[in-house]
Amino acid sequence: MTSSNSIYQAVVEEQTEFIRRFRPDGRLTFVNSALCRFYGKTAEELLQYNFVDLLSEEERDSIVEQVYSISPDNPEIITEPSYRGADGRMHFVQYVTKGIFDEHGNVIEYQSVGRDMTAQRQAEATLAEARIAMEKASRVTTLAVIGGGIAHEINQPLNAIRILTASAQLLAERSKTVDADLNRVLKDIAAQVDRIDSIVNHLREHLRQNQSTASGRCDLGSAVQSALSLINAQIAAKGIRLEVKIASELPKVSGTAIRFEELVANLVANAMQALEGSGREQKTIWIDVTASGNDEVTLTVLDNGTGFKQELAEKVFEPFFSTKPSGSSMGLGLSIVQTIVQAAGGSITASNHEQGGALITVTLPAAG
């Protein structure tokens, strides 16, 4: 007649769940076949192990602390350790571990029942990626609708300003008493109207996602200087010191000057806003443009503000994402900057400088 012990052993061995037992010192005393298959070892090999030996260094302390917290008042815990198999793949397992106590409430042995969670974790990761992609697509669609409306609305007063400025210039040319300075101001207004018109047109291209390639060749150093000439007064008015270093004889990069001027203006505006609430007695923005031989041109914009949380380093480039107070920014500046950089075949990163403040690094390949 089959003993109850052998029946129990057969049932345990046929389980797809992992079953193990170990002593208070951690030494394994029992493992079933499913556990052996998961770890790719024989029962004889595993019984030479301490359960701690199967944990990664990163998770070890936390899981050991949880296991040894088991008591009559807290008889069961759930842990989810990871395990890198012989194939190099990362596997995940969930263990429900219970304490086996003597009459005095002391643990005499631990028993765990576990299951492979790898497929579920991978499915969850895939679902999370799909959700992020859908959210991003939704934001881009919303951006296209809102941005298209903004561009349309801007064009109406812009055309009115263009007509009024042209009329004023015509009257100034016909009059012999008009001040020369006024004539110059009118020409400057007309030039800025054309500039805004160009920016709006580029914004439309950004919204249509038609900027996979960039045309033309541009001197990035000149574009930086041109952009700064337009906002220098604003920077000075805010009491911000500006330090600019532009290397000589920079190789040209792919793109148009107006686009790179927009890029610089957005990055500097971001730095200025970051400095507003920093509490720094001396607020400073550093801009460097350097070349790596004839292969790459690098633009860095650094401020001495408070920086940002490192986990936000990728999110800052997403449309509508902003670290500024609600309503104070649409969160489009860095998204547009990234589009300009990608159109030129370059890359952009955001990080915190070791001495404080946010550091934006743009790397552009030299135009062929």
TORKE-976914 format. One record per residue (C-alpha): chain; x, y, z. Coordinates in nm, 4 decimals. Layout:
PT  ch        c1        c2        c3
PT   A         X         Y         Z
...
//
This chain:
PT  ch        c1        c2        c3
PT   A    0.0000    0.0000    0.0000
PT   A    0.1363    0.3430   -0.0971
PT   A    0.2357    0.5511    0.2040
PT   A    0.0884    0.8961    0.2594
PT   A    0.4424    1.0361    0.2496
PT   A    0.5086    0.9027   -0.1014
PT   A    0.1701    1.0324   -0.2205
PT   A    0.2557    1.3756   -0.0796
PT   A    0.5973    1.3598   -0.2478
PT   A    0.4411    1.2710   -0.5845
PT   A    0.1905    1.5561   -0.5604
PT   A    0.4636    1.8052   -0.4750
PT   A    0.6865    1.6893   -0.7599
PT   A    0.4052    1.7217   -1.0155
PT   A    0.3348    2.0843   -0.9236
PT   A    0.4177    2.3536   -1.1773
PT   A    0.4680    2.5950   -0.8878
PT   A    0.8105    2.6145   -0.7287
PT   A    0.8290    2.4668   -0.3800
PT   A    1.1224    2.5034   -0.1456
PT   A    1.1985    2.4825    0.2240
PT   A    1.4933    2.6255    0.4114
PT   A    1.6217    2.6520    0.7660
PT   A    1.6537    2.9720    0.9724
PT   A    2.0176    2.9922    0.8645
PT   A    1.8968    2.9995    0.5017
PT   A    2.0186    2.6541    0.3951
PT   A    1.7761    2.4863    0.1524
PT   A    1.6337    2.1568    0.2820
PT   A    1.3847    2.0747    0.0047
PT   A    1.3280    2.1737   -0.3602
PT   A    1.0838    2.0274   -0.6091
PT   A    1.1393    1.9505   -0.9768
PT   A    0.9749    2.2732   -1.1016
PT   A    1.2195    2.4813   -0.8956
PT   A    1.5127    2.2810   -1.0290
PT   A    1.4014    2.3361   -1.3881
PT   A    1.3606    2.7089   -1.3313
PT   A    1.7125    2.7517   -1.1930
PT   A    1.8626    2.4946   -1.4319
PT   A    2.0152    2.2856   -1.1525
PT   A    1.9658    1.9430   -0.9978
PT   A    1.8101    1.8964   -0.6555
PT   A    2.1467    1.7814   -0.5217
PT   A    2.3102    2.1022   -0.6425
PT   A    2.0398    2.3325   -0.5053
PT   A    2.0424    2.1657   -0.1644
PT   A    2.3996    2.2869   -0.1250
PT   A    2.2729    2.6453   -0.1585
PT   A    2.1525    2.9047    0.0850
PT   A    1.8345    3.0725   -0.0419
PT   A    2.0296    3.3995   -0.0302
PT   A    2.2668    3.2641   -0.2980
PT   A    1.9825    3.2778   -0.5518
PT   A    1.9232    3.6488   -0.4992
PT   A    2.0836    3.9342   -0.6922
PT   A    2.3111    4.1680   -0.4991
PT   A    2.0743    4.4617   -0.5581
PT   A    1.7739    4.2802   -0.4060
PT   A    1.9460    4.0650   -0.1450
PT   A    1.9322    4.2875    0.1627
PT   A    1.5704    4.3897    0.1084
PT   A    1.4414    4.0345    0.0549
PT   A    1.6415    3.8853    0.3428
PT   A    1.5005    4.1538    0.5732
PT   A    1.1462    4.0674    0.4614
PT   A    1.1975    3.6932    0.5100
PT   A    1.3394    3.7300    0.8581
PT   A    1.0533    3.9612    0.9562
PT   A    0.8242    3.6548    0.9578
PT   A    0.6764    3.5902    1.3015
PT   A    0.3557    3.4479    1.4510
PT   A    0.2084    3.7990    1.4115
PT   A    0.3381    3.8260    1.0547
PT   A    0.3439    3.4633    0.9339
PT   A    0.3524    3.5208    0.5563
PT   A    0.5315    3.7539    0.3157
PT   A    0.5423    3.7946   -0.0635
PT   A    0.8666    3.8692   -0.2469
PT   A    0.9358    3.9132   -0.6179
PT   A    1.3059    3.8559   -0.6859
PT   A    1.4649    3.8602   -1.0313
PT   A    1.7040    3.5953   -1.1578
PT   A    1.9406    3.5980   -1.4546
PT   A    1.9442    3.2522   -1.6086
PT   A    2.2280    3.0697   -1.7800
PT   A    2.0922    3.2017   -2.1125
PT   A    2.1564    3.5574   -1.9940
PT   A    1.7858    3.6432   -1.9891
PT   A    1.6260    3.8090   -1.6884
PT   A    1.3553    3.6021   -1.5210
PT   A    1.1106    3.7071   -1.2501
PT   A    0.9529    3.4908   -0.9809
PT   A    0.7005    3.5567   -0.7066
PT   A    0.7387    3.3682   -0.3780
PT   A    0.4847    3.3369   -0.0990
PT   A    0.6941    3.2422    0.2035
PT   A    0.5477    3.1193    0.5327
PT   A    0.7086    3.0427    0.8641
PT   A    0.6780    2.7063    1.0368
PT   A    0.6850    2.7639    1.4126
PT   A    0.7444    2.5561    1.7252
PT   A    0.5236    2.5752    2.0321
PT   A    0.7177    2.8796    2.1540
PT   A    0.6607    3.0768    1.8359
PT   A    1.0150    3.0339    1.7071
PT   A    1.0673    2.9701    1.3344
PT   A    1.2025    2.6218    1.2777
PT   A    1.1740    2.6299    0.8992
PT   A    1.0468    2.8419    0.6112
PT   A    0.8423    2.7173    0.3171
PT   A    0.7975    2.9046   -0.0107
PT   A    0.5623    2.8466   -0.3010
PT   A    0.6577    3.0397   -0.6108
PT   A    0.5654    3.0891   -0.9749
PT   A    0.7414    3.2222   -1.2833
PT   A    0.6251    3.5788   -1.3485
PT   A    0.8527    3.6462   -1.6470
PT   A    0.5833    3.6351   -1.9169
PT   A    0.3501    3.8521   -1.7102
PT   A    0.6224    4.1105   -1.6410
PT   A    0.7114    4.1244   -2.0106
PT   A    0.3442    4.1664   -2.1026
PT   A    0.3088    4.4459   -1.8461
PT   A    0.6191    4.6193   -1.9852
PT   A    0.4864    4.5902   -2.3417
PT   A    0.1487    4.7259   -2.2321
PT   A    0.3154    5.0172   -2.0523
PT   A    0.5199    5.0995   -2.3635
PT   A    0.2064    5.0868   -2.5776
PT   A    0.0233    5.3139   -2.3327
PT   A    0.3094    5.5662   -2.3391
PT   A    0.3142    5.5564   -2.7212
PT   A   -0.0629    5.6160   -2.7339
PT   A   -0.0380    5.9052   -2.4877
PT   A    0.2426    6.0584   -2.6918
PT   A    0.0447    6.0199   -3.0154
PT   A   -0.2535    6.1820   -2.8467
PT   A   -0.0411    6.4758   -2.7294
PT   A    0.1058    6.5227   -3.0775
PT   A   -0.2429    6.5187   -3.2316
PT   A   -0.3634    6.7731   -2.9776
PT   A   -0.0521    6.9809   -3.0452
PT   A   -0.1271    6.9787   -3.4179
PT   A   -0.4843    7.0966   -3.3635
PT   A   -0.3980    7.3687   -3.1096
PT   A   -0.0796    7.4767   -3.2863
PT   A   -0.2527    7.4963   -3.6233
PT   A   -0.5164    7.7212   -3.4711
PT   A   -0.2518    7.9395   -3.3055
PT   A   -0.0590    7.9738   -3.6322
PT   A   -0.3803    8.0730   -3.8117
PT   A   -0.4695    8.3309   -3.5460
PT   A   -0.1176    8.4789   -3.5458
PT   A   -0.1238    8.5247   -3.9223
PT   A   -0.4244    8.7578   -3.9110
PT   A   -0.2764    9.0337   -3.6888
PT   A    0.0622    8.9701   -3.8497
PT   A   -0.0723    9.0536   -4.1934
PT   A   -0.2382    9.3645   -4.0487
PT   A    0.0946    9.4764   -3.8949
PT   A    0.2698    9.4095   -4.2259
PT   A    0.0222    9.6269   -4.4165
PT   A    0.0347    9.9081   -4.1573
PT   A    0.4149    9.9023   -4.1491
PT   A    0.4384    9.9092   -4.5289
PT   A    0.1962   10.2044   -4.5366
PT   A    0.3978   10.3902   -4.2702
PT   A    0.7183   10.3281   -4.4643
PT   A    0.5601   10.4602   -4.7823
PT   A    0.4427   10.7753   -4.6033
PT   A    0.7871   10.8175   -4.4456
PT   A    0.9565   10.7945   -4.7848
PT   A    0.7226   11.0617   -4.9277
PT   A    0.7673   11.2991   -4.6343
PT   A    1.0700   11.5223   -4.6083
PT   A    1.0285   11.5875   -4.2346
PT   A    1.0251   11.2292   -4.1022
PT   A    1.3068   11.1541   -3.8586
PT   A    1.5699   10.9096   -3.9898
PT   A    1.5498   10.7116   -3.6649
PT   A    1.1784   10.6578   -3.7157
PT   A    1.2443   10.5284   -4.0643
PT   A    1.5010   10.2856   -3.9233
PT   A    1.2563   10.1654   -3.6552
PT   A    0.9921   10.1022   -3.9201
PT   A    1.2386    9.8937   -4.1187
PT   A    1.3253    9.6973   -3.8037
PT   A    0.9545    9.6335   -3.7397
PT   A    0.9121    9.5098   -4.0965
PT   A    1.2119    9.2771   -4.0542
PT   A    1.0684    9.1345   -3.7305
PT   A    0.7303    9.0792   -3.8967
PT   A    0.9065    8.8738   -4.1633
PT   A    1.0899    8.6884   -3.8889
PT   A    0.7657    8.6005   -3.7060
PT   A    0.6141    8.4893   -4.0361
PT   A    0.9103    8.2577   -4.0928
PT   A    0.8784    8.1125   -3.7406
PT   A    0.5060    8.0482   -3.7901
PT   A    0.5758    7.8685   -4.1183
PT   A    0.8388    7.6538   -3.9497
PT   A    0.5923    7.5802   -3.6686
PT   A    0.3477    7.4527   -3.9281
PT   A    0.6170    7.2225   -4.0639
PT   A    0.6833    7.0996   -3.7099
PT   A    0.3142    7.0223   -3.6598
PT   A    0.2907    6.8376   -3.9892
PT   A    0.5921    6.6240   -3.8955
PT   A    0.7580    6.7174   -4.2254
PT   A    1.1017    6.7870   -4.0813
PT   A    1.2739    6.4527   -4.1204
PT   A    1.5433    6.6253   -4.3231
PT   A    1.7039    6.9678   -4.3068
PT   A    1.8074    7.1748   -4.6067
PT   A    2.0837    7.4287   -4.6422
PT   A    2.4071    7.4860   -4.4521
PT   A    2.4386    7.7102   -4.1497
PT   A    2.7101    7.8578   -3.9299
PT   A    2.5837    7.7682   -3.5821
PT   A    2.8074    8.0285   -3.4172
PT   A    2.6534    8.3066   -3.6267
PT   A    2.3027    8.1773   -3.5521
PT   A    2.3799    8.1878   -3.1782
PT   A    2.5060    8.5465   -3.2013
PT   A    2.2046    8.6529   -3.4073
PT   A    1.9595    8.4978   -3.1601
PT   A    2.1335    8.6571   -2.8629
PT   A    2.1319    9.0016   -3.0265
PT   A    1.7516    8.9891   -3.0133
PT   A    1.7227    8.8850   -2.6467
PT   A    2.0324    9.0405   -2.4874
PT   A    1.8320    9.3336   -2.3535
PT   A    1.5782    9.0992   -2.1942
PT   A    1.8568    8.8948   -2.0317
PT   A    2.0235    9.2055   -1.8915
PT   A    1.6897    9.3436   -1.7642
PT   A    1.6491    9.0302   -1.5514
PT   A    1.9935    9.0792   -1.3971
PT   A    2.1336    8.7661   -1.5597
PT   A    2.4990    8.7497   -1.6572
PT   A    2.5619    8.5890   -1.9948
PT   A    2.8924    8.4217   -2.0783
PT   A    2.9347    8.3132   -2.4408
PT   A    3.2220    8.1229   -2.5989
PT   A    3.2090    8.0448   -2.9699
PT   A    3.4977    7.8619   -3.1322
PT   A    3.6384    8.0038   -3.4533
PT   A    3.6164    7.8308   -3.7918
PT   A    3.3273    7.6054   -3.7017
PT   A    3.2180    7.3557   -3.9683
PT   A    2.8754    7.4235   -4.1152
PT   A    2.5750    7.2195   -3.9988
PT   A    2.2624    7.1177   -4.1923
PT   A    1.9664    7.3519   -4.1532
PT   A    1.8599    7.7127   -4.1811
PT   A    1.9716    8.0036   -3.9626
PT   A    1.6168    8.0928   -3.8601
PT   A    1.5634    7.7446   -3.7182
PT   A    1.8819    7.7488   -3.5127
PT   A    1.8088    8.1012   -3.3912
PT   A    1.4723    7.9681   -3.2720
PT   A    1.6510    7.6769   -3.1037
PT   A    1.8900    7.9080   -2.9147
PT   A    1.6116    8.1478   -2.8171
PT   A    1.4063    7.8603   -2.6715
PT   A    1.6995    7.7180   -2.4750
PT   A    1.7968    8.0569   -2.3329
PT   A    1.4329    8.1375   -2.2475
PT   A    1.4139    7.8059   -2.0615
PT   A    1.7300    7.8902   -1.8676
PT   A    1.5994    8.2377   -1.7839
PT   A    1.2742    8.0961   -1.6479
PT   A    1.4654    7.8383   -1.4426
PT   A    1.6737    8.1152   -1.2859
PT   A    1.3703    8.3266   -1.1885
PT   A    1.2845    8.1120   -0.8874
PT   A    1.6346    7.9902   -0.8057
PT   A    1.7084    8.2471   -0.5336
PT   A    2.0623    8.2894   -0.6681
PT   A    2.2249    8.6214   -0.5904
PT   A    2.4232    8.6019   -0.9153
PT   A    2.2273    8.4393   -1.1973
PT   A    2.4386    8.3182   -1.4895
PT   A    2.3861    8.1469   -1.8242
PT   A    2.6842    7.9946   -2.0033
PT   A    2.6701    7.9218   -2.3769
PT   A    2.9500    7.7315   -2.5495
PT   A    2.9799    7.6361   -2.9158
PT   A    3.2699    7.4039   -2.9930
PT   A    3.3786    7.1692   -3.2706
PT   A    3.5139    6.8166   -3.2621
PT   A    3.7432    6.8269   -3.5631
PT   A    3.5377    6.8579   -3.8789
PT   A    3.2835    6.5973   -3.7735
PT   A    3.0598    6.7535   -3.5085
PT   A    2.9545    7.0844   -3.3584
PT   A    2.8389    7.0943   -2.9959
PT   A    2.6226    7.3621   -2.8354
PT   A    2.5804    7.3644   -2.4571
PT   A    2.3507    7.5893   -2.2551
PT   A    2.4063    7.5829   -1.8788
PT   A    2.2433    7.7827   -1.6006
PT   A    2.3193    7.7956   -1.2298
PT   A    1.9592    7.7407   -1.1231
PT   A    1.8202    7.4483   -0.9247
PT   A    1.8234    7.1935   -1.2088
PT   A    1.5537    6.9282   -1.2364
PT   A    1.4769    6.5768   -1.1170
PT   A    1.6957    6.3321   -1.3093
PT   A    1.4022    6.1021   -1.3891
PT   A    1.2561    6.3875   -1.5954
PT   A    1.5579    6.4024   -1.8291
PT   A    1.3689    6.2356   -2.1165
PT   A    1.0210    6.3715   -2.0422
PT   A    1.1273    6.7366   -2.0746
PT   A    1.1309    6.6963   -2.4545
PT   A    0.7712    6.5695   -2.4730
PT   A    0.5034    6.8053   -2.6111
PT   A    0.3047    6.9817   -2.3351
PT   A    0.5379    6.8609   -2.0585
PT   A    0.6516    7.1416   -1.8319
PT   A    0.8161    7.1687   -1.4909
PT   A    0.6940    7.5263   -1.4580
PT   A    0.3862    7.6279   -1.2541
PT   A    0.0560    7.5275   -1.4131
PT   A   -0.0568    7.7708   -1.6806
PT   A    0.2760    7.9531   -1.7088
PT   A    0.4032    7.7463   -2.0018
PT   A    0.2561    7.5313   -2.2797
PT   A    0.5555    7.2985   -2.2621
PT   A    0.6375    7.3216   -2.6341
PT   A    0.9793    7.4910   -2.6301
PT   A    1.2007    7.1856   -2.5796
PT   A    0.9764    6.9716   -2.8011
PT   A    1.0347    7.2149   -3.0889
PT   A    1.4071    7.2281   -3.0070
PT   A    1.4284    6.8494   -3.0266
PT   A    1.2522    6.8506   -3.3648
PT   A    1.5010    7.1056   -3.5012
PT   A    1.7962    6.9003   -3.3721
PT   A    1.6615    6.5738   -3.5129
PT   A    1.5948    6.7379   -3.8499
PT   A    1.9642    6.8290   -3.8606
PT   A    2.0601    6.4689   -3.7801
PT   A    2.1784    6.5559   -3.4304
PT   A    2.1025    6.4614   -3.0712
PT   A    2.0043    6.6513   -2.7573
PT   A    2.0329    6.5581   -2.3904
PT   A    1.9277    6.7187   -2.0631
PT   A    2.1167    6.6639   -1.7393
PT   A    2.2079    6.8296   -1.4123
PT   A    2.5514    6.9859   -1.3949
PT   A    2.7706    6.8538   -1.1150
PT   A    2.7908    7.2038   -0.9652
PT   A    2.4174    7.2654   -0.9962
PT   A    2.1859    7.3911   -1.2666
PT   A    2.0450    7.2395   -1.5849
PT   A    2.2737    7.1501   -1.8744
PT   A    2.1365    7.1078   -2.2269
PT   A    2.3794    6.9565   -2.4785
PT   A    2.3085    6.9659   -2.8524
PT   A    2.5391    6.7700   -3.0827
PT   A    2.5106    6.8247   -3.4574
PT   A    2.6985    6.6460   -3.7365
PT   A    2.8893    6.8640   -3.9781
PT   A    2.7082    6.9163   -4.3082
PT   A    2.8390    6.6977   -4.5868
//
